[in-house]
Every structure is written in structure tokens, then in C-alpha cells.
Amino acid sequence: LAQMRQVLAEHPEIRRAGVVTVGNAVLGPVDGCSVVSFQAADARDLAHRIFALLRTLDEEEHVDAILVQGVGDAGAGLAVMNRLDKAASHHIRC
């Protein structure tokens, strides 16, 4: 979450951000940026929902940027991280 805050602080042009966290993690309010948040229960839940969440944030919420909390590469986490790499092919990944 600290990396997400840092990205938003370093990019003041992001006025509306979509944030996807895993488990109990919550980003909370960010100065100068409205945040639309979604939570996934775990890596497996995120693997099942990631593309729907990305589409919702992009097409319905009209965010300037989407930040997704990374998950470990074990089990479903590997699938999630591969999908995120492909979805963010020309964007920054932290």
C-alpha cells in the first residue's frame, strides 16, 4: 500500500484512481485524488475477478490509473501476476 501511495504522490495528474487490494488491506483516502476501491478475498478470488474489475474501473468508473496490490507467485498468485503483466504491458509495475 505504501507503493500505491507513493505512485499517487509522484503522479499528481492522477485525479481519480482505481485501487484493487487483497485480503484486509485498505488504501484509504489520498490527498488530491479520489479513490475507487475494490477488494479481493485472496489471490484465487483476484484471479477469477481481475479482468472484470479492470473493465469496471476503466469503462464504468473512468479512472485515470489503476493500481492493483501484487500477490505472491505461488498457486493462483502466479496466474494473477501473469494476467496483470499482460494487462499492464505498457505501464509501470511496482
Secondary structure, 3 states (H helix, E strand, C coil): CHHHHHHHHHCCCCCEEEEEEECCCCCCCECCEEEEEEEECCHHHHHHHHHHHHHHHHHHCCCCEEEECCCCCCCHHHHHHHHHHHHCCCCCCC
